[in-house]
Amino acid sequence: MTFLRLPQFGPPLSEMSLARQFALAGGVVMLVSALAVGGLVQGRIKEVVVRNTANATALYMESFIAPLTQGLADEDRLSEWARGEIGRLLADTALGSRVVSFKIWRKGGLLVDASNTALVGQTFDVTENLKLAWKGEVRADFDDTGDQEDVAEHALGLPLLEIYSPIREVGSGRVIAVAEFYEVATQLKADLIWARLIAWAAVAGVMALIGASLFAVVLRGSRTIDRQLLALRDMSAGNLALRLRVQGAAARFSAMNDQALRRIGADLHDGPAQLMGFAALRLDALRGKMADPAARAELETVERAVKDSIVEIRNISRGLSLPDIEKKPLDDILARLVDTHAARTGTEVKLAGRLGALADLGLPLKICIYRFVEEGLNNAWRHASGAGQEVRLAVTGDVMELCVLDRGAGFAQIPPEPDSDTEGLGLDGLADRVESLGGRLILRNREGGGAALCMELDLKGQP
């Protein structure tokens, strides 16, 4: 099945200004309201004009016809004399010149007299207007000759006012017959057309005035809102630029801090560690020259302290040092980091996911990712004995999610904020590092057991 797609003109309604939305919606409401009110006023005007004209004409006609039809109080037919008088009356009066046809009805739809003598004596269906006329109401229809007995009048092709006038018995006031006559209403039709035009013009003018007044108020409010939205957009753009500058500064500071830590680690390894190693060698050489057992025991104590210091300094140096990762793609950095951890701890680490086309990242982001994975694997090794270690990388659009997973006991209670750790950089340090780049650190337990340490980061706009 093929659907026809209509062309779209202009922007969607949600993207229009408040003034344009009001103009569109309000215009539809005003148009519908104008049509409804105009139709109601037009119908009311027609009803009143037709009724007033019919009442005046019926009163005039009844004054002439009622005396000639009193015999219908006792009989269902008019005398030939009465029918002739009615014919002469309609032919010789000014009103009769406008009446093109007449009918006189008895109850049950019996036609006892008519200008079309072929209809006299026939019975027709009783119409609603005829029923109401028998109840004493003057009824009228304008330009409506659709009844069964109106064939001849309809064939004239003239605007006709069809009037039903009850004929009452003198003295009792009882309705004894109904006179129906058709008056040429050319002037009435012109008056109704003019009245309709005036009514529609008045309704349209009032609706236009109301719509213009409301639109002026909405337009002023819309322009105020547009100015405020423009100011908010400028402010938002300024805040975004400021955030990116702060984020870039924080990233550069983090990179400089890591470089400083790297230099400190190198200095510790090349300076104090070497000197302490030399001191340990000299102490070992002095051990054979000391004959006093007490002095030798004291020397061994000092030697152990020096060797422990060497181990401590080397551990600190190794924790502060950072390999050369500036020119390496992130996939290679992660693979090397995972292999190094697996070789050092004797555990297996699974690496899933590739960065692909977004592999060209800045140094601050690479350092953050390196420290994050390093800390996550160390925690998995210490707290989960390296069970089920996995580094999982996923990129959706510009958002990168990097997780370090394990199958240990998991978190007994998820901390509201990362707590500092006594070893390594600590989760609080990782959180600060990740947040400085506009990301966030997530801690959660895995289904089936284990913990997940994840970071989410928007790669767009990263330094």
Secondary structure, 3 states (H helix, E strand, C coil): CCCCCCCCCCCCHHHCCHHHHHHHHHHHHHHHHHHHHHHHHHHHHHHHHHHHHHHHHHHHHHHHHHHHHHHHHCCCCCCHHHHHHHHHHHHHCCCCCCEEEEEEEECCCEEEEECCHHHCCCECCCCHHHHHHHCCCCEEEECCCCCHHHHHHHHCCCCEEEEEEEEECCCCCCEEEEEEEEEECHHHHHHHHHHHHHHHHHHHHHHHHHHHHHHHHHHHHHHHHHHHHHHHHHHHHHHHHHHHHHHHHHHHHHHHHHHHHHHHHHHHHHCHHHHHHHHHHHHHHHHCCCCCHHHHHHHHHHHHHHHHHHHHHHHHHHHHCCCCCCCCCHHHHHHHHHHHHHHHHCCCEEEECCCHHHCCCCHHHHHHHHHHHHHHHHHHHHHHCCCCEEEEEEEECCEEEEEEECCCCCCCCCCCCCCCCCCCCCHHHHHHHHHHCCCEEEEEECCCCCEEEEEEEECCCCC
